[in-house]
Amino acid sequence: MDFLPMTIKKQKNIALIAHDQKKHELMDWCLQHREILSKHFLCGTGTTARMITDYTGLPVKGYNSGPLGGDQQIGAKIVEGKIDFVIFFSDPLTAQPHDPDVKALLRIAQVYDIPIANNKASADFMITSPLMNEEYEHDVINFKQNISERAQTL
């Protein structure tokens, strides 16, 4: 089997991340969608998580800030199957010192077929999708089989 079926449950594990210049936009977005978000488990990178909790009253589990490894912590949680959905308001106009970490997070979300929104418009479309209220089945690469097959060719 090249792929394994995976289920994103009705209650999603959502990561909330924003670059500094986008934090207030994400906070306002979370406040606007507070009712929907309150039905899910929320986590985020350090400062963003704290600011969203303070601003909206939503409980958001905080990891390290992005430049201190928070993006990588969230990527690891995706690999562990503990994050189903990522909202990342990135700033395309400002250079980020931890840009390789951000790219690694985006890559791992793609590898594990995790929905990811990078701006308000895509986040609006995703959060209002009927799929937010139900389980979602998707296929993920069978990594164990893939590694086994690769090892045999070396």
N, C-alpha and C positions, 0 to 999 in steps of 0.2 A: 504494500500500500504506500503510495507516494505522499498521500495526505491523510491527516487525522481530522475527524470532525470535532469541532470545539463549539461550546455554547457560551454566549454572553447572556447571563441571566437577566431576568426582569429588573432586578435591582443592580444597577451598574456601579462599577468602581471607576470613578472619574478623576483623572489628574488635571489640576488647574495650574497653569504656568503662564507667566507673562514677563517679558523684558521690562526693564525699569520704566521706559517711556509708555508702556502699554498697561501698566498695573491698574491705573484708575479706570481705564476703559473696561478691563476685565472685571473689576469690582462692580462697576455700574451694570455690566452684563449679568453678573451673578445675582445682583439685587433684582433686576428685571425678571430673571428666571428662577427666583428663589423657591417658588412653590414646586417646580419640577425638580430642581436640584436637591431639595430637602428629602426627597424619596430615595436618594442614592448615597453611597459612601463616597466622600470627597477627600482628596489628598492634594498636596501641592508642594512646590519648592518653598523654602523657608519664609522669606519676607512676604511673598505673594499669599501663602496660606494664612499667615497671621493677619494680614491686611483684609483679606476677604472675610475672615471670621469676625474681626472687629467691626467691619462695615455692614455686614449682612446678618450677623448672628448665626450663620451656618457653621456647623462644626467641620473644620478642614484639618486633617492630620498633616502636620508639617514635616518635611524632610529638610535636608541642608539647602542652602541657597544654591542657585545654579552654578555660579563660579566655584563653589566649594564642593561640588559633586552631586548636587540635588538632581540634575538632569540624568546623571548616570544611575542614581538610586531609583528613579522612576523607571528608567529603562530596564533595570534589573527586576523590578516588580512586574513589568510587562512579560519578561521572560519566564518568571515564576507563575504567570497566569493570574496575578493579583490586581492588574489594571486592565480594564476593558475599553477605555475610551479616554482620549486626551483632548483637552482644550488648551491650546498654546497660542496666546496672542503674542506673536513675535514682531519685532520692529525691523523691517527690511531696510530702513534708512540709517541705522546706526550700527557701526562695527561693534561686535561683541567679543570680549576677550576669551570667552569660553565657547566660541563658535564650533570647534570640533566636537564638543560634548553635545551641543544642540543637534548637529548633523547626525551624531551617533544615535540620539534619542529618536529622531525622525526615521532613521533607517530601521531601527529595531521595531518601531511601530508598524512599518511597512512589512517587514519580514513576518511578523506575527498577525498581520491582517487586522490591526487595531484601527478603528475609526479615529481620525485626528483632524481637528479644525485649527487652522492657523490664523484666522481672522474672525471678526464679528459676523460677517455674512455667512460663512460656512458653519460657524457655531450655531447661529440662528436656525439654519436649515436642519442641522443634526439634532438639536435639542427639541425641535418641534416635530420631528419625524414620528410617525406611528410606531416605529421600531423601539422608541424609548420606553414604551409601555409593555413590551413583550420580550420573550427570549429570542435570540438570534443565533442561528446555526451558521457556521462558516468553516471552511477547511484551512488547516494550517499544515505547512510542510512537516512530514514525519522526519524530524531531525535525527532521531536514533537510527532509523534506516538509512538516511542520507549519509551519516557519519560512517556507518558500517560499510556501505558501498564505496565510499571514498577511500576508506582505509584499505580495502581490498585492491584498489588500483595503484596504490603507492608502492 
